[in-house]
């Protein structure tokens, strides 16, 4: 996966935050009150924390790795 593509997907996620009807089209999914998952491709996911001032990148991995990350929170 190219860094440029990851950056493009992050930019799309930033643009769609606060607009739930756009989340599905951008691969953004709410995981909990403050955490969101962004599907970059079928195998790669990014986890962000939604803070009052910014989306904070927390973790990158596959589906199973994201599940383990969330379990450890």
Secondary structure, 3 states (H helix, E strand, C coil): CCHHHHHHHHHHHHHHCCCHHHHHHHCEEECCCCEEEEECCCCCEEEEEECCCCEEEEEEECHHHHHHHHHCC
